[in-house]
C-alpha cells in the first residue's frame, strides 16, 4: 500500500470514529431526555400518519423520516426524533469527503469535527425538523459535485445524476436547497475550468435526475394551489411600510456567531473578505464560497428588509465549515482551531447536559430555551380525561395550532378510540391561517356540544362568543420551571354558530 494512502485511510477511520461516538451520545440523550415534543415536531408526526408528496407548510421528507423511524420503534418521542441525529451523522461524513477531495484528508477530518460540534447542528440533531435532512442531502450533492472533475465518461454521467438526485432529495427536505442552484450558477460563472466539466450530456443527467426526484412534489403542489410554496414565500413577511430593519440585521448577524460558532463565523466572514481583497483565494476556496456565501448574504438582506431566523442560512453550513477548516490549517492557526473545537465542544456538552436534565438548565438560567418542550402532555391529559367522561361530545376544540398538534400527539390513544370526539380547530379569523384550520376546522354540524380548551387568553372571550352557552369552566395550570407556567381554560360549550368576521381585518366582530 502506498504511503499516501495511509493518511487518507487513517483520517477516514478517525472521521467515522468521532461521528459514531457523538451520534451514540446524541441517541442516548434522545432516549433519556424528559423533554416533550415541540408542537412543530408533533405536527410533523401528525403528517407522518398519512404519507404524501407534500404538506401544507413543508416538503415531505421530514414526515417520511418520522414514518420510517416510528414504524421501526413506535410513536414515542425518541423514535419520532430518531432520523435527526442519523441525518446529521451522514452529513458530517459527506463534509469529510468534500474536505478530503478539495484539500486533503487532514482538512476533511478537521471539517468533520468542526461540523459535528457546530451549535446549530447540535440543536438540529436533537429535534426532528427539516434542517437535518436538508444538510444531509445538500452535503451529499456538494460531495458529488466536487467529485465530478475527477471523473470522465460514464462515471461522470453517474456522478452528475447522483448530484442531481441528492439535490432533489434536499428540495424534498426544504426549499432552501435552491441556494445550491445559486451556488452552482455562481461557480460556473466564476471558474472557466469548472464549465468544461459540464457537457450537454452531463447537464442532462443532473437536471433529469433532479426533476425526476422533485416531480411528485411539484405535482402535489400544483394540485394543492402551491400551498407549500406560498407558505415559504409568506415567511419572508415583506411589508412596504417596513423595508429597513437594521436591528433585525444585527440580530441575525449576532445569531450566526451562536449557531455557526463564534470563531468559525468570524473566520468565514472576516477571512472571506480579506482573502478576496488580497486575491488569495484558491480555486477550491472559490468553489466553496460560491455555496457558502449566498445563504448568508441573502438571508442577511432578508433580515434587513423584514426578519430572519438564525437557521435560515443553514444551507451554507457544509461548504462554510470546510472552508473554515481549510483556512485555519493553511494559516497554521492551530491555536484558533483548537479554540474553536474547545469552545463548541463545551457548548455541545452543556446542551446535551440540559437535554438530559432540564432542571440543570433551570438552575443555570437557561430554562427559557426549553419551555416549548414542556407541559403539553399534562394539558392534553387534562383535556382527554375530561372528554372521556362525557360521551355526548360532538367535538373537542382548541384555539391554538400548537395545542392542536400537541393534543393530536399526546392524546393519540384517546382520539384513536371509535367513541372519541374528533379533535377540531376553532378558526378565529375569516380565513384559515394554518394547516389545522384548513384540514380540521370546527364545523357547525359538530358544534352542538363541544369540550373546548383555550391557551390564548386574548382569544378566549372571542371563542366563547361563538357559542350559544358556556358552562363548567376549569382553569388548568402546568408548571414549566421555577419561573414559568402554561395555563389553559377548559369549558363546555354548546350551540356553535360563528359570528361574522370583519371584512377588513378578518377578526371576529364584537358580540
N, C-alpha and C positions, 0 to 999 in steps of 0.2 A: 504494500500500500504506500502511496506517495506521502511525503511529509506534509504537503499542503492539504491533504485530505484530513489529517488528524485534527487540526484545529477546528475545521468545519464540523466534523463529527462530534468533537467534544462540546462545541458551542451548542449544537443541536440537542445533545443529551442534557446539557445544563438548562436550556430553554424548556425542554419537556419536563425536567425535574421541578423547576420553580413554578411552572404553570400548573402542574399536577398538585404540588404541595399547597399552593394558595387556593386552588379550586376545591381541594378537600376541606380546607379550613372554612371556606365560604359555604360549602354544603353542610358542614356541621352546624354552622351558625343558622342556616335556614331551618334545620330540623330542631334546633334547640330554642330559638327565639320565641318569646311570648307575644311578640308584636303581631297584630292582626293585619289583614289585607287592607291596603289603602282602598278607598272607594273606586278609584280608576282600575286597580287590579281586579276588584270584584266585577267591574263592568266587563273587562276582558275575559274573565272566567265565564260570565253570562253569555258572551258571544260564542265562546268555545263549545257551548252546548248545542249550537246549530252551525255546523261548518258551512262557510260560504266563501266566495271570492272577494268579498269586500264587506265593510261595515260602515255605520253612519259617519264616524269621525276618523277612522284609521284603516289602512290596508289590512289584509287578513293574517299576516304572518304571526302576530302576537297571539291571536286566537288559535291558530294551528299549533303553535308550540305548546300552549296550555292543554289543548286537546290531547296531544301526544303524551305529555308527562302525566296528566291525570288519568289517562287510560292505563298508564303503567302502574300508578300507585294510589289512585283515588283522589278525592276532591279536597283533601286537607291543604292548608296553606303552603307547606313545603313543596308539595308536588305541583301546586299552581305556579310557584315561582321557580321550579327546577330548571327550566330552559335558560334562565338568565345567566347563571354562572357558567353553564356549558357553552352558550354562545360566546361569552367573553373569553373563555379559555381558547376556543378556536380562533377568535380574533387576535389574541396575543401570539399564537403560533404563526398566523399569517403575517403579523408585524415582524416577527423574526425573519421570515422568508424574504420580506421586502428589504429589510436592512441588510441581510446577507447578500442578496442579489445585487444591490446597488453599491454597497460599501465594504462588505466582507463579514465574516462570522462574528467578529468581536462587536461590531456595530449592531448586528442583528440581535445578539444576546443583550446588549445594553438597552436597545429599544424595547425588547420584550419585557425586561424587568421594569423599565420606566412605565410602560403601558399598563402592566398589571397593577402598579401602585398609583396610577392616576386617580385622584379622588373621584372624578366623575365616573370613571369605570368601576371603581369600588362600589359606589351607590347603585350603578346600573346593574351590577351583578347580584344585588341584594333584593331588588324588586322586579317584578315582571312588567315590562313596558316595551316600547318599540325600539329604544336605542340599542339594546344588546344585540338584537338580530341585525339591525342596520349596520352596526360597526363590524359584526362578523362578516356579513356578505360584502360590504364595501371594502374591507381589508382583503378579502379573498379576490375580489375583482381587481384591486390595485396590484396584488401579488401576481396575478395572471398578466396584467398589463405590462409590468416591468420585466416579465419573463419573455415577452414577445420578441424583442430584438435578438435574443439568443437562439431563436428557432428559425426554421425555414420550411418551405414545402408544406406537406400535410400537417406537420406538427404545429406550424404557425396558425393554420386554419383552426386546428383543435383548440389551441390556446386562446385565439380570438373568440371562438364560440364559447369557451369556458368563461372568459371575462364578461362577455355579453350576458350569459345565463346568470352568473353571480350578481351582476348589476341588476338584472331583472328581479332576482330574489331580494336585493336591497330595496328596490322600489316597492315590492310587496310587503316590506317591513315598515318603511316610512318614506314619504315622498321627498324628504331631504336628500335622497340619493341623487337628485338632479344636480347637486353640487359636483358629483363625479363627472357628469357630462360636461359641465363647465370646465372642470379641470382638464379633461381630455382635449377640449377645443383650445384652451389656452396653451397647453403643452405643444400641440401640433402647430400652432401659430408661431410659438417662440423657438422651436427646435426643428431645424431643417432635417436633421438626421432622423428624427422621430417620424417625420412624414413619409420617409422612404419605406418604413415598415408596413404602412397601410395601403396595400394594393387593393383594387376593387374586390377581388375575392375575399380578402381579409376583412374589409369593411362589411361586406355582405354577410359573412359568417357571424361577426359580432352583432350587427344590427338584427339579423334574423333570429339569433338566439335570444336577444333582449326582448324583441317583440313577441316571440313565441311564449316566453315565460310571463310577460306582462299582459298579454292579450285577454285572459279571463277576467282580470281586474278591470281592464278598460271596458269590456263588455258589461260587467256588473255596474260600473259607474254610469254608463250610458243608459242602462235600464232603470237606474235609481236617481236620475236627474243630476248626476255627478255630485252627489251629496258629500262624498269624502273630499273631493277637490274643493268644493265650496267651503266646507268646514276649515280646511287647511288655509285657504285664502282669507277666511274671516278671522283667523287667529292673528293675522297681521294687524288688524284693528286700526287701519288708517283713517284719519279724520282730517278734513280740510281745515278745521278750526285749530288743530294742534299738530302741526307738522315740524315742530322743532322742540325736542326734549333733551337738552344736554344732560339733565340729571339722570335720565334713563340710560343714556350712553355711558356715563360714568359708572352707573350701577352695573351695566353689562360688562364693561372692561374689568371692573373690580371682581366680578363673579368669575371671570376667566382665570384669575390668579387662584381662585378657590377650586374650580372644577378641573382645570388642566394642571394645576400645581404652580406655586409661586416662582420657583426657579425655572422650570421648563417654559412657562408662558413668557417670562422675562427674556429668556434666551431666544425663543421663537420670534417674539415681536421685535425686540431690540436687535438681535442678531440678524434677522432678515433684512432690516433696513440698512444696517451697517454693511453687510456683505453685498447687498445690491448696489449701494452707492459706491463702494470700492471695487465693484466688478470682480468679486472673488467667488462668485457662485460657480460651482461645477455644473455639468450637465445633469448630474444626479440631483444636486440641490434644486436646480430649476424645475425638474420634474415634480419633486415633492412640494415645492412652493406653489406650483400650479394647482395642486389638490388641497393643500392646507389653507392657503390664503383666502380663496373665495368664500367659504363658510364664515370665517372670522370677520371678513370685511363686510360682506353683505348683511350679516346679522347685526353688525355694528351700525350700519346705515338704517336698518330696520328699527334698532333701538332709538336712534336719534329721531326718526320720523314718528314712532309710536312707542313701542315697548319690545322687549325680547327676553325670553327665558334663558338661563345660563346654558342649558343643554342644547339650544338650537344650533350651536356651532359644532356639535359633536361629530359631524361628518368629516371634519378636518383632523380629528384626533390621531388616527393611524399615521397619516403622512406627517403630521406635525411632530409626533413623538420620535419617529425615525430621524427626522431632520435634526431635532434637538440632540439626540444621541450622537449622530454623526458629527455635528459641530463641536460638542464638548470633547469628543475623542480627538478630533482634528486639532483643536486648540490646546490639547493636553491639559484640559481643565479638570484634572482628576478630583480636586477638592470640591468643585462645584457639582460634579456628577455624583460624588458620594453624598454631598449635602442634599441634593435633590432626592436621591434614594432614601436617605435617612429621614428627611422631612416628611416625605409622602408615606414612608413606612410607619412612622409614628401616627400620622393621620389615619392610615388604614387600620392600624391596631386599635386606636381609640374608637373608630367607627364600629369595628367588629365587637369591641367590648360593650359599646352602647346597645348594639343589636342584641347581644346575649343577655344584657342586664339593663333594661330601660331605667331601673332605679338609679344606676350609676350615672346615666345621662341626667337624671333629675338632680342628683346631688352636685353635679358639675355645671349646672345651669344650661344644659343642652336639651331639656325635655321638649321645648317648643318644636324642635325639628322632627319629633316623632309623634306629635299629638294626633295627626291624621291617621295613624295606625293603631289607635286605641279606642275602646269604648263602643264600637259598632256592634259587637256581638251581644253586649248587655242591653243596648237599646232594642235590638232585634228580638232578644229573648222576652223583654217586657211586652213587645208588640204581639209576638206569636203566642205567648202564654195566655194573653187576654183573648186573642182570636180563637184559640182552641176551646174556650169556654162559652162561645157564642156561635152556635151552628146556624143561626139565621142570617149571618152576614152575607151581603151581596158582593162586597169587595173590601180590601184593605188598601187604604190610600195614603200616600206620603206627599210632602210638598217640596222635596229636595232630591236632586238626582243622586247625590252622594248616599243619602239614606236609602233611596230606591235600590241602588246597586248593592249596598251592604246588606239590606234586608233580603234581596234575592239570593245572596250567597249564604249568609248566616241563618237565614230562615228556609234554606232549601229543603230540609226534611219536612217542614210543615207544608210548604207550598206544593210539594210533590204529592201530598195526600189527595185522594179523589174528592174528599169532602171539604177541602180547604177553600177559603175565599181567595179569589185571584188578587195578585199584587198589582196595584194601579198607581199611576202618577197623576196627581192633581195639576192641571195646566193653568198656571197663573195668568199668562199673557194671551193675547188674541191668537197667536200662532206658536206652534211648538218651538222650543229653543234647544232641545237636546234629544237624544235617541229615546230615552224613556218616555218623553212626552209624545214622540212620534208613534212609537210602537205599542205603548201600554197606557193610553190616556184613560182617565176615569170618564166613563160614558153615562149618559142619563139612564140607560137601561140597567146599570149596575148601582145606581145611587139611591136605592130605596133605604138600605141600612148599611152604613159604612163605618168601619173602625178606622179612624184617621190618626196619623201621627204627624205633628208639625215640629220641625227642628229649626225653623226660621221664625223667630218671634215677630219680625216685621210682617210676615205673611199670614200669621195665624188668624188675625181678625178677618182678613180677606178670604181665607179658606173657609172659615166658619160661615161667612155671609153667603156662600154659595149653596148653603143647605137651609131647609125649612126649619130644622130644630137641631140643637146640640145638647148633649147631656153626658153625665158620668165622666167629667173631666178629671184627668190624673196627670200630675207632674212627675216626670222621671228625670233623675239627675245622676249622671255617671262621672265618677272622679277619674281624671286622666293622669294627673300628677299632683304634686303638692300645691300648685298654683292654679291649675286649670280643670274645668269640668265641661261636660257636654250635656245640655239639657234638651228635653223634648216635652211636648204636651200631647197626651193621648186623650181622645174623646170619641164618643159615639155620635155619629151624625146621620140624620135621616132627611129624605126628600131632596136629593141633589138637583139643583137647577142653576146652571151657570148664569151669573149676572152679566149684563152687557159689558164689553171691554171698550175702552176709549179708542176711537179710530186712529188717533194720532200717536198716543203712547203705547197702546196695546194693553194697558193695565186695567184692572177691574175698576168700574165706576163706583162711586160711593153708594152704600146701601141706602 
